[in-house]
Amino acid sequence: MQLTDAELAGQPAAYWTGVAYEALIAFTRARQAEAGFTQPQFWLLRNLSVNDLSPDGRGRTVPELRQAMSDYLRPEDDLAAEAAALAERGWLRQDDGRWWITPQGEEARIGMKSHAPAIRARIHEGIDDADYVTTLRVLRKMISNVR
């Protein structure tokens, strides 16, 4: 169904941002699953890697990891189970309740990261950077308006 600009201007942003969020997360997670990993597994490796999101390379407990990822974890994400799955692969190790990335985990993180450009390219297909930037500026302004 094609909507006119006037009809689009009257659409609720909260509805469309919610639809976009669910579709983009589902797409991203499906592509990652095809590559043999989950999004939470990638986040775990990123948050434990001194070469990525870990500020100091020190191990973290599951509650510490959950806190670090609180802005983007979904309710169904089970970090303890995901960490255990990574440990079975030899990508994480646990010591005194803290999870640590292994050298094999660092290699896996790099491999997982290599899928991101193709996922982004598919999501951004047919959207030029100027339109994307405008969209993000508008969303950020809406967020600012309601805070």
PyRosetta script that sets phi, psi and omega in degrees:
from pyrosetta import init, pose_from_sequence

init()
pose = pose_from_sequence("MQLTDAELAGQPAAYWTGVAYEALIAFTRARQAEAGFTQPQFWLLRNLSVNDLSPDGRGRTVPELRQAMSDYLRPEDDLAAEAAALAERGWLRQDDGRWWITPQGEEARIGMKSHAPAIRARIHEGIDDADYVTTLRVLRKMISNVR")
pose.set_psi(1, 122.2)
pose.set_omega(1, 178.1)
pose.set_phi(2, -87.1)
pose.set_psi(2, 131.2)
pose.set_omega(2, 176.2)
pose.set_phi(3, -107.9)
pose.set_psi(3, 145.9)
pose.set_omega(3, 175.7)
pose.set_phi(4, -73.8)
pose.set_psi(4, 166.6)
pose.set_omega(4, 176.5)
pose.set_phi(5, -59.2)
pose.set_psi(5, -39.8)
pose.set_omega(5, 179.6)
pose.set_phi(6, -63.8)
pose.set_psi(6, -41.3)
pose.set_omega(6, 178.3)
pose.set_phi(7, -66.7)
pose.set_psi(7, -41.4)
pose.set_omega(7, 178.1)
pose.set_phi(8, -63.1)
pose.set_psi(8, -39.8)
pose.set_omega(8, -179.5)
pose.set_phi(9, -61.4)
pose.set_psi(9, -24.6)
pose.set_omega(9, 179.6)
pose.set_phi(10, -91.8)
pose.set_psi(10, -1.7)
pose.set_omega(10, -178.3)
pose.set_phi(11, -74.2)
pose.set_psi(11, 145.8)
pose.set_omega(11, 179.6)
pose.set_phi(12, -75.7)
pose.set_psi(12, 121.7)
pose.set_omega(12, -179.1)
pose.set_phi(13, -61.0)
pose.set_psi(13, -38.6)
pose.set_omega(13, -177.8)
pose.set_phi(14, -60.9)
pose.set_psi(14, -39.9)
pose.set_omega(14, 177.9)
pose.set_phi(15, -61.8)
pose.set_psi(15, -50.9)
pose.set_omega(15, -174.4)
pose.set_phi(16, -70.2)
pose.set_psi(16, -34.6)
pose.set_omega(16, 176.3)
pose.set_phi(17, -67.7)
pose.set_psi(17, -35.4)
pose.set_omega(17, 176.2)
pose.set_phi(18, -65.4)
pose.set_psi(18, -43.7)
pose.set_omega(18, 178.0)
pose.set_phi(19, -62.8)
pose.set_psi(19, -43.8)
pose.set_omega(19, 179.6)
pose.set_phi(20, -62.5)
pose.set_psi(20, -45.3)
pose.set_omega(20, -179.9)
pose.set_phi(21, -57.3)
pose.set_psi(21, -51.1)
pose.set_omega(21, -178.1)
pose.set_phi(22, -62.5)
pose.set_psi(22, -42.2)
pose.set_omega(22, -179.4)
pose.set_phi(23, -66.9)
pose.set_psi(23, -42.9)
pose.set_omega(23, -178.3)
pose.set_phi(24, -68.8)
pose.set_psi(24, -40.1)
pose.set_omega(24, 177.8)
pose.set_phi(25, -65.4)
pose.set_psi(25, -45.3)
pose.set_omega(25, 179.9)
pose.set_phi(26, -60.3)
pose.set_psi(26, -44.5)
pose.set_omega(26, 179.5)
pose.set_phi(27, -62.7)
pose.set_psi(27, -49.0)
pose.set_omega(27, -178.2)
pose.set_phi(28, -60.6)
pose.set_psi(28, -47.3)
pose.set_omega(28, -178.3)
pose.set_phi(29, -65.1)
pose.set_psi(29, -36.3)
pose.set_omega(29, 177.8)
pose.set_phi(30, -65.7)
pose.set_psi(30, -42.0)
pose.set_omega(30, 178.7)
pose.set_phi(31, -65.0)
pose.set_psi(31, -40.1)
pose.set_omega(31, 179.3)
pose.set_phi(32, -66.6)
pose.set_psi(32, -40.2)
pose.set_omega(32, 178.3)
pose.set_phi(33, -62.3)
pose.set_psi(33, -39.4)
pose.set_omega(33, 176.3)
pose.set_phi(34, -59.8)
pose.set_psi(34, -31.3)
pose.set_omega(34, -179.8)
pose.set_phi(35, -86.6)
pose.set_psi(35, -3.0)
pose.set_omega(35, 173.4)
pose.set_phi(36, 96.7)
pose.set_psi(36, 18.3)
pose.set_omega(36, 177.9)
pose.set_phi(37, -147.3)
pose.set_psi(37, 165.9)
pose.set_omega(37, 177.9)
pose.set_phi(38, -106.3)
pose.set_psi(38, 159.6)
pose.set_omega(38, 177.8)
pose.set_phi(39, -61.1)
pose.set_psi(39, -44.5)
pose.set_omega(39, 176.8)
pose.set_phi(40, -61.4)
pose.set_psi(40, -33.5)
pose.set_omega(40, 176.0)
pose.set_phi(41, -63.5)
pose.set_psi(41, -43.1)
pose.set_omega(41, 177.9)
pose.set_phi(42, -61.9)
pose.set_psi(42, -43.2)
pose.set_omega(42, 179.6)
pose.set_phi(43, -63.6)
pose.set_psi(43, -39.7)
pose.set_omega(43, 177.8)
pose.set_phi(44, -59.6)
pose.set_psi(44, -49.6)
pose.set_omega(44, -180.0)
pose.set_phi(45, -61.4)
pose.set_psi(45, -41.7)
pose.set_omega(45, 179.9)
pose.set_phi(46, -62.5)
pose.set_psi(46, -43.6)
pose.set_omega(46, -176.9)
pose.set_phi(47, -75.1)
pose.set_psi(47, -11.7)
pose.set_omega(47, 177.6)
pose.set_phi(48, -105.6)
pose.set_psi(48, -6.5)
pose.set_omega(48, -177.9)
pose.set_phi(49, -92.6)
pose.set_psi(49, 125.7)
pose.set_omega(49, 175.6)
pose.set_phi(50, -66.0)
pose.set_psi(50, -17.8)
pose.set_omega(50, 178.4)
pose.set_phi(51, -88.6)
pose.set_psi(51, 6.3)
pose.set_omega(51, -178.7)
pose.set_phi(52, -138.7)
pose.set_psi(52, -107.1)
pose.set_omega(52, -172.2)
pose.set_phi(53, -94.5)
pose.set_psi(53, -13.1)
pose.set_omega(53, 179.8)
pose.set_phi(54, -74.1)
pose.set_psi(54, 125.4)
pose.set_omega(54, -178.3)
pose.set_phi(55, -71.6)
pose.set_psi(55, -23.9)
pose.set_omega(55, -173.8)
pose.set_phi(56, -136.4)
pose.set_psi(56, -1.8)
pose.set_omega(56, 179.5)
pose.set_phi(57, 75.1)
pose.set_psi(57, 4.6)
pose.set_omega(57, 179.8)
pose.set_phi(58, -79.6)
pose.set_psi(58, 150.7)
pose.set_omega(58, 176.4)
pose.set_phi(59, -63.2)
pose.set_psi(59, 161.4)
pose.set_omega(59, 180.0)
pose.set_phi(60, -137.7)
pose.set_psi(60, 151.5)
pose.set_omega(60, 173.8)
pose.set_phi(61, -80.4)
pose.set_psi(61, 165.0)
pose.set_omega(61, 176.5)
pose.set_phi(62, -58.7)
pose.set_psi(62, -45.0)
pose.set_omega(62, 177.4)
pose.set_phi(63, -60.3)
pose.set_psi(63, -37.0)
pose.set_omega(63, 177.5)
pose.set_phi(64, -66.1)
pose.set_psi(64, -40.4)
pose.set_omega(64, 177.9)
pose.set_phi(65, -66.2)
pose.set_psi(65, -42.4)
pose.set_omega(65, 178.4)
pose.set_phi(66, -59.6)
pose.set_psi(66, -42.6)
pose.set_omega(66, 178.7)
pose.set_phi(67, -63.7)
pose.set_psi(67, -44.0)
pose.set_omega(67, -179.6)
pose.set_phi(68, -62.7)
pose.set_psi(68, -29.2)
pose.set_omega(68, -176.8)
pose.set_phi(69, -104.3)
pose.set_psi(69, 12.4)
pose.set_omega(69, -171.6)
pose.set_phi(70, -59.5)
pose.set_psi(70, -26.9)
pose.set_omega(70, -179.2)
pose.set_phi(71, -74.0)
pose.set_psi(71, -19.4)
pose.set_omega(71, -174.9)
pose.set_phi(72, -133.0)
pose.set_psi(72, -2.1)
pose.set_omega(72, 174.6)
pose.set_phi(73, -68.0)
pose.set_psi(73, 146.9)
pose.set_omega(73, 174.0)
pose.set_phi(74, -100.9)
pose.set_psi(74, 155.7)
pose.set_omega(74, -177.7)
pose.set_phi(75, -55.1)
pose.set_psi(75, -33.1)
pose.set_omega(75, -177.7)
pose.set_phi(76, -80.8)
pose.set_psi(76, -6.6)
pose.set_omega(76, -178.4)
pose.set_phi(77, -74.8)
pose.set_psi(77, 119.9)
pose.set_omega(77, -179.5)
pose.set_phi(78, -107.5)
pose.set_psi(78, 93.6)
pose.set_omega(78, -175.0)
pose.set_phi(79, -64.3)
pose.set_psi(79, -35.3)
pose.set_omega(79, 178.9)
pose.set_phi(80, -62.8)
pose.set_psi(80, -44.9)
pose.set_omega(80, 179.2)
pose.set_phi(81, -67.1)
pose.set_psi(81, -40.1)
pose.set_omega(81, 179.6)
pose.set_phi(82, -66.1)
pose.set_psi(82, -40.7)
pose.set_omega(82, 177.8)
pose.set_phi(83, -63.8)
pose.set_psi(83, -41.4)
pose.set_omega(83, 178.2)
pose.set_phi(84, -62.2)
pose.set_psi(84, -39.9)
pose.set_omega(84, 178.0)
pose.set_phi(85, -63.9)
pose.set_psi(85, -39.5)
pose.set_omega(85, 177.4)
pose.set_phi(86, -67.8)
pose.set_psi(86, -34.6)
pose.set_omega(86, 177.4)
pose.set_phi(87, -65.3)
pose.set_psi(87, -38.2)
pose.set_omega(87, 177.4)
pose.set_phi(88, -61.4)
pose.set_psi(88, -31.7)
pose.set_omega(88, 178.3)
pose.set_phi(89, -82.1)
pose.set_psi(89, -9.4)
pose.set_omega(89, -177.5)
pose.set_phi(90, 84.2)
pose.set_psi(90, 15.8)
pose.set_omega(90, -176.7)
pose.set_phi(91, -93.4)
pose.set_psi(91, -21.1)
pose.set_omega(91, 174.1)
pose.set_phi(92, -130.7)
pose.set_psi(92, 155.8)
pose.set_omega(92, 170.9)
pose.set_phi(93, -133.7)
pose.set_psi(93, 153.2)
pose.set_omega(93, -180.0)
pose.set_phi(94, -115.3)
pose.set_psi(94, 135.5)
pose.set_omega(94, 178.8)
pose.set_phi(95, -141.3)
pose.set_psi(95, 117.9)
pose.set_omega(95, 177.4)
pose.set_phi(96, 55.1)
pose.set_psi(96, 41.2)
pose.set_omega(96, 177.4)
pose.set_phi(97, 81.8)
pose.set_psi(97, -0.8)
pose.set_omega(97, -179.0)
pose.set_phi(98, -109.1)
pose.set_psi(98, 141.6)
pose.set_omega(98, 176.8)
pose.set_phi(99, -95.7)
pose.set_psi(99, 139.8)
pose.set_omega(99, 179.7)
pose.set_phi(100, -130.0)
pose.set_psi(100, 142.7)
pose.set_omega(100, 175.5)
pose.set_phi(101, -80.4)
pose.set_psi(101, 141.5)
pose.set_omega(101, 177.5)
pose.set_phi(102, -97.1)
pose.set_psi(102, 167.7)
pose.set_omega(102, 175.0)
pose.set_phi(103, -57.4)
pose.set_psi(103, -36.7)
pose.set_omega(103, 177.0)
pose.set_phi(104, -67.1)
pose.set_psi(104, -34.2)
pose.set_omega(104, 176.9)
pose.set_phi(105, -67.0)
pose.set_psi(105, -36.9)
pose.set_omega(105, 176.9)
pose.set_phi(106, -64.3)
pose.set_psi(106, -42.1)
pose.set_omega(106, 176.5)
pose.set_phi(107, -62.7)
pose.set_psi(107, -41.4)
pose.set_omega(107, 179.4)
pose.set_phi(108, -64.0)
pose.set_psi(108, -41.5)
pose.set_omega(108, 178.8)
pose.set_phi(109, -58.1)
pose.set_psi(109, -45.4)
pose.set_omega(109, 179.5)
pose.set_phi(110, -62.7)
pose.set_psi(110, -42.2)
pose.set_omega(110, 177.8)
pose.set_phi(111, -63.8)
pose.set_psi(111, -42.1)
pose.set_omega(111, 178.4)
pose.set_phi(112, -63.4)
pose.set_psi(112, -41.7)
pose.set_omega(112, -179.3)
pose.set_phi(113, -61.2)
pose.set_psi(113, -29.2)
pose.set_omega(113, -177.8)
pose.set_phi(114, -65.9)
pose.set_psi(114, -16.7)
pose.set_omega(114, 178.5)
pose.set_phi(115, -81.7)
pose.set_psi(115, -19.0)
pose.set_omega(115, -174.4)
pose.set_phi(116, -59.1)
pose.set_psi(116, -43.3)
pose.set_omega(116, -178.6)
pose.set_phi(117, -60.3)
pose.set_psi(117, -38.7)
pose.set_omega(117, 179.7)
pose.set_phi(118, -69.1)
pose.set_psi(118, -38.9)
pose.set_omega(118, 177.8)
pose.set_phi(119, -64.2)
pose.set_psi(119, -46.2)
pose.set_omega(119, 179.4)
pose.set_phi(120, -62.4)
pose.set_psi(120, -42.7)
pose.set_omega(120, -178.8)
pose.set_phi(121, -59.9)
pose.set_psi(121, -41.8)
pose.set_omega(121, 179.5)
pose.set_phi(122, -65.7)
pose.set_psi(122, -43.7)
pose.set_omega(122, 180.0)
pose.set_phi(123, -63.5)
pose.set_psi(123, -38.1)
pose.set_omega(123, -175.6)
pose.set_phi(124, -91.2)
pose.set_psi(124, 2.8)
pose.set_omega(124, -178.4)
pose.set_phi(125, -54.4)
pose.set_psi(125, 126.3)
pose.set_omega(125, 178.6)
pose.set_phi(126, 79.2)
pose.set_psi(126, 7.0)
pose.set_omega(126, 179.8)
pose.set_phi(127, -118.8)
pose.set_psi(127, 116.7)
pose.set_omega(127, -180.0)
pose.set_phi(128, -78.6)
pose.set_psi(128, 159.2)
pose.set_omega(128, -175.8)
pose.set_phi(129, -58.6)
pose.set_psi(129, -36.2)
pose.set_omega(129, -179.4)
pose.set_phi(130, -63.3)
pose.set_psi(130, -42.8)
pose.set_omega(130, 177.7)
pose.set_phi(131, -66.1)
pose.set_psi(131, -39.3)
pose.set_omega(131, 179.1)
pose.set_phi(132, -63.3)
pose.set_psi(132, -45.9)
pose.set_omega(132, 179.2)
pose.set_phi(133, -61.8)
pose.set_psi(133, -43.5)
pose.set_omega(133, 178.2)
pose.set_phi(134, -59.9)
pose.set_psi(134, -44.2)
pose.set_omega(134, 179.3)
pose.set_phi(135, -59.9)
pose.set_psi(135, -46.0)
pose.set_omega(135, 179.9)
pose.set_phi(136, -65.6)
pose.set_psi(136, -38.1)
pose.set_omega(136, 177.7)
pose.set_phi(137, -63.2)
pose.set_psi(137, -41.6)
pose.set_omega(137, 178.7)
pose.set_phi(138, -64.4)
pose.set_psi(138, -45.5)
pose.set_omega(138, 179.3)
pose.set_phi(139, -62.8)
pose.set_psi(139, -43.0)
pose.set_omega(139, 178.6)
pose.set_phi(140, -62.4)
pose.set_psi(140, -38.9)
pose.set_omega(140, 177.9)
pose.set_phi(141, -66.3)
pose.set_psi(141, -41.9)
pose.set_omega(141, 176.9)
pose.set_phi(142, -60.3)
pose.set_psi(142, -43.2)
pose.set_omega(142, 178.3)
pose.set_phi(143, -61.3)
pose.set_psi(143, -45.8)
pose.set_omega(143, 178.5)
pose.set_phi(144, -60.7)
pose.set_psi(144, -39.9)
pose.set_omega(144, -179.3)
pose.set_phi(145, -61.8)
pose.set_psi(145, -29.7)
pose.set_omega(145, -175.1)
pose.set_phi(146, -103.0)
pose.set_psi(146, -0.1)
pose.set_omega(146, 177.9)
pose.set_phi(147, -89.6)
pose.dump_pdb("model.pdb")
